[in-house]
Amino acid sequence: MLTKRIIPCLDVKDGRVVKGVSFIKLRDAGDPVECAIVYEEQGADELVFLDITASHENRKIIINVVERTAAHVSMPLTVGGGIRTLDDIRELLNAGADKVSINTAAVDNPEFVKEASLKFGSQCIVVAIDAKRRSATWTPGDVSEIDTFKFFAPSSVVPEWDIYTHGGRINREIDVIEWAKRVEELGAGEILLTSMDRDGTKEGYDVDLIYEVSTKVNIPVIASGGAGEIDHLYFALTEGKADAALAASIFHFGELTIPETKRFLKEKGINVRM
Amino acid sequence: MIAIIDYDMGNLRSVQKGFERVGHKCIITRNPKDILDASHVVLPGVGAFKDCMENLQNYGLIEPILNVINDGKPFLGICLGLQLLFTESEEFGIHKGLDIIKGRVVRFDFSNIEGSDDIIKVPHMGWNNIKILQDAPLLKDIPDNSYFYFVHSYYVVPEDEDVIATKTDYGIEFTSSIWKDNIFACQFHPEKSQKMGSMILKNFGDLK
């Protein structure tokens, strides 16, 4: 049976891991390659590098990071951030990335998703979607009240989300469900779905969002944004029906290890690869 | 020397790195002579079936492939490199394959169970386990039910069930690898499957 995937994500800037990984003694906690090796040893199912390098001239650095990583680890590697052209994709795949994640460029030019999936195959085209609740009048229930949490708002208020680009700064005023269905049609092989409301809060994934998207498309959905406790991953994978859960800081700072997480999920009856 | 056939379809570096990590040297090549001279031949591939066949044709690689297989050289097909060995595929219309293994390549079709919350997603993407039906040499030291990394929307249906080496459950039980004489081919990606995957690459390179 297919297992649910646990995916650590490293933010990389100018070839260095932002903030670094601190749970284990590394010679160089800022080196993405060393961090990747540790996650492979822990049994991570995949790894995501999000390149947040701002300056154009430094963008080549990620290619070198990917090459060195691919030489040392044998798990699937997804790279996202600033990908705008077919050449950008080709360079990353040739360097050893297995998938690329496209966000802003997909919204600016949806045909780009189609061209990329025809050219390189759907299996390597991930569309990253940053979504934010449209109305600030209602926020999802806190996970501490999960027992009464119905993953829907009170029936009078149906939650809706807009998609954002440019690292969450610009509202594109497109409904998230509509966009998710569209990128599936365009040939995306997977959706990396981040809640802008929850990202960085450690309050848990936006399970409503994950559920709404995951049950409306036929391609896998990776839940992202808000993981702060082990339960959060559990809810994203069960109530949220996500195919994979992505997390950053809880893994990087040693609050949770991958094996711990997987043991917990397995005890709760979720099929994971040990 | 292991030759990895380069026909512009997918990420060959990771296959090469995979072999290097277990101490086997290999080259990435589309030169028919290199392929004929190699001790072992690998046909990887991701992308669309039709494009792959066209590229093999355009680069003049079909004959060398048939030659090395007929010569009894160890041959490993990965992902599309498995599917291409079959008679035909139904990906975007019917397209002829290499017809070395009789059978078809068909799409996962779970449309009949729509309406349920538990959609079975396509592509089949992630880690799934294999049920070993035959002790193929490449599966040496691999425990039954080991996990491998898959990413595909189509799967092979061989006419002769005796070639099936492993099966995997994804909504249905499908053939996840085949073994016939000197040919082993798998739907999963050993180069992306950590320890168990490395074992398969090592076993392949170790074949005499």
Contacts between the chains, C-beta under 8 A, distances in Angstrom:
chain1	res1	chain2	res2	distance
A	1	B	128	6.7
A	1	B	129	7.2
A	1	B	169	5.7
A	1	B	170	7.8
A	2	B	124	6.7
A	2	B	126	5.4
A	2	B	127	7.3
A	2	B	128	4.7
A	2	B	150	7.8
A	2	B	170	5.8
A	3	B	126	6.2
A	3	B	127	4.8
A	3	B	128	6.9
A	3	B	147	6.9
A	4	B	126	7.9
A	5	B	126	5.1
A	5	B	127	6.8
A	40	B	194	6.6
A	43	B	194	7.7
A	45	B	126	6.8
A	45	B	127	5.8
A	70	B	13	6.5
A	70	B	14	5.8
A	70	B	17	5.9
A	71	B	17	5.4
A	71	B	20	8.0
A	74	B	14	7.6
A	74	B	17	7.7
A	74	B	18	5.9
A	74	B	21	6.8
A	74	B	191	6.2
A	74	B	192	5.9
A	74	B	193	6.8
A	74	B	194	5.4
A	74	B	197	6.0
A	74	B	198	6.3
A	75	B	149	7.4
A	75	B	192	6.2
A	75	B	194	5.8
A	76	B	149	6.0
A	76	B	151	7.7
A	76	B	192	5.2
A	93	B	10	7.9
A	93	B	11	5.4
A	94	B	11	7.4
A	94	B	13	6.7
A	95	B	13	7.5
A	96	B	11	6.9
A	96	B	13	5.2
A	96	B	14	5.5
A	96	B	17	7.0
A	97	B	11	7.8
A	98	B	11	6.6
A	98	B	14	7.1
A	98	B	192	6.6
A	118	B	48	7.7
A	120	B	46	7.8
A	120	B	47	6.9
A	121	B	10	7.4
A	121	B	46	5.1
A	121	B	47	4.5
A	121	B	48	6.8
A	122	B	123	6.6
A	122	B	153	7.3
A	123	B	46	6.0
A	123	B	123	5.7
A	123	B	125	7.2
A	123	B	151	4.5
A	123	B	152	7.0
A	123	B	153	7.8
A	124	B	46	7.0
A	189	B	123	5.6
A	189	B	125	7.0
A	189	B	151	7.5
A	190	B	123	7.8
A	190	B	125	6.4
A	214	B	119	8.0
A	215	B	117	5.5
A	215	B	119	6.6
A	218	B	119	5.9
A	218	B	121	5.7
A	218	B	122	5.9
A	219	B	121	5.8
A	219	B	122	7.2
A	219	B	123	7.1
A	220	B	121	4.9
A	220	B	123	7.4
A	220	B	125	5.1
A	220	B	126	7.3
A	241	B	117	6.6
A	241	B	118	7.5
A	243	B	121	6.3
A	243	B	125	7.5
A	243	B	126	6.9
A	244	B	126	7.1
A	273	B	127	4.4
A	273	B	147	4.6
